């Protein structure tokens, strides 16, 4: 929210988020119940001209500029070797902890997935299924198709049970500055309603 408030481009919003992350860190329970469950955050950040994926592990982070195609996130790290911006100590911290030897190509997801709770057992299927649904419509994605994808329960995109989806948003961001941006939000926690 502060990225939206303080920045007028996707990349500037990314800078706002990582500056706040480095200054204040992150944490907190992911559920309203008393069960202690936390994981670190990922973000899709877009404006009319560009989009970024930002993934975090504690105060460390990596960002990938989306160059085309489709991109999604789930409760896992997905940025691998294409890192366009990163925490200045990201690689050195991994090296000092023995997670990366400094020789082979650095892979953020492979290196940092083992040190935080973003690596959830059910997220791989959900992430892969989301990618498949987006890729199926690549080049012809409309707001209606995005809403259909976000309603999909079979893929795990729209989760039920102990960890349930609590809302979804679809945005239309035309590249032409004279056209308005349109944002659709779910009116209930379940996007299928």
Steps between C-alpha positions, in 0.01 A plus 500: 500500500783737576655421162175604334479814711860615463594404144378581152667209318535128566877525543468788747242297697751214508758741646252619764425142606863388520602815688226433758595132513865579569408760763220315684519135395191285475313251708172428666253219503326411172184383675258654744506184710757447770695257283842647430551490126705752306664523161682770312332705232494515122355778290381559143552871432376652174427830336395587145850445361676233704463227758725352769499193723649562844572209734636522851675295766535695823662829403653346188326524166523448124299668226437395143375734229226329300606523137199328343280196510319412821625503858344393828595458863386271778620416849847406384804664346499494119778739396790282393801638308340799323549762769475862388529662843606352833588576858863617495606221739275224360776282353756569771251405773422173321870430456583575864233254613623224269187502282688600185861425409554821302604295195185366338234731357299662780138380519295699751214250537731200537727680746247673725204257489660284765543780752153644527143383528405610147566141394160347570419144405186588304627812325691330216181350356310824541779703340535257207124477446472878500775525241327239282169687515667831411712345225191336347362850431830680434448782252124515549451548874199716582368609839231231468763229442701623800188486718436145376858400590475656846173309561657164409480266798629183332843660443522626857500865385176556689579317823249355743543362850755606763685721255234662292514776244394824665458719194613560144566801279516541124639820347485625143788742436482634144832628363324804353502771772165644384318174586401439862635214709229267628525291817265216597493371859308208645206601714534192721802295608416230244575613141255235374210708635 
